[in-house]
Amino acid sequence: MAVVIKNATIVNIDEEIHGDIVMRDGVFVRVGGNAVAEPEDTVVEAEGLCAFPGLVDMHVHLRDPGQTHKEDILSGCAAAAAGGVTSLVCMPNTSPAVDSAETVAYIVNKAKATGIHVYPAAAITFGLSGSGCCDYEALKKAGAAALSDDGRPVEDDGMLLNALREGERLGLPVLCHCEDLTQAAGGKVHEGRASRLLGVKGMSSASEYADIERTISLAESVGARVHICHVSTKESIDVIRRAKARGVKVTCETAPHYFIYTCEKVLGRDADYRMNPPLREEADRLAVIDGLLDGTIDAIATDHAPHSPEEKADFVKAPNGVIGMETSLAATLTFLRDQLSLPEIARLMSFHPARILGIPGGEIKIGAPADLTLVNLSEKWIVDPTRLHGRSRNAVFKGEELTGRVKATYCGGKRVF
Ligand SMILES: [Zn+2]
């Protein structure tokens, strides 16, 4: 029995074609042309819809184990499916942190029921505390797909070097949250006009790009690959652009809020616009778009970070982070459609992250995992946080009218949304 998608605009990494898609036994068996369905097949009429490769979101916080009042693996994967995300990397800053084989196995097992491909990132240091390096070989054996201390930088150069070397040896990408805590600790918003007007501590651009420079230098010194998370400043993009030009094996991601919003948003003291790194200035926003256009930025991820309404109620005390998996594709289509082609968007949101991670998927190709999302490019909708599928409501695009809506998502050939 197969699923036959009829008459879709098929968006692939280098072209758009019109035609049919057939998925059988978890993989694509036909892409394009005219498919003849057998009586037992499921036929989906997709005239007027775009079939994108299922999104690969390489930066997600599922809060499970330990903080399941915010989100858990099941609710997070429901949000993923609703946003067209079929593969995701969940970050290890849970409670306990993902620093043991047991916790990796817990995530892998619980995720089996979701129908979504969940790839745990394991911690670089015990408890993300910087107190010592984890056993990467054991973590990989248990199912870890990457290494990260996301939420914190690895401040000890020796430990970061060890992780970079071991990551290279074991085929585990190292995903670096770059932040100089001696500058930024306790910061609430971008340092500048926003922090002055609000009277709160700022997080400077230098606290991000100086640590990116350190991280790239260390990777370069040992010839290792490194991936920089959530790039938000113009200087960070310049640093990465120059490193790529001299042959450093560096990749990076940004998130939709960094190319759509600026720190003007926080002036109303709404903590749903607070995240780390923070929303920056207009020049930074434009530089992020330039980085996406010229290939300096490889991927769009969400940094989906659920927090309860109670935790987000107080502007200053609220933890950092916003949710975004259900809006990332629609927001990108809405705000970048005139600058990026659909295949370019598919590369940024599916193909490149899959290749950086070394996982299957990310393209609609015969033999590849049958992960795709059907999108109505012209449907307008207003983001209502109470109608999203995850457990938290801190949606950065709340109230925004977006153009482009996910209508169905298939993962491994099975309908998950
Ligand atoms: Zn981070």
Residues whose N, C-alpha, C, O or C-beta is under 5 A from the ligand:
A	BS01	ZN	D150 G151 H177 N276
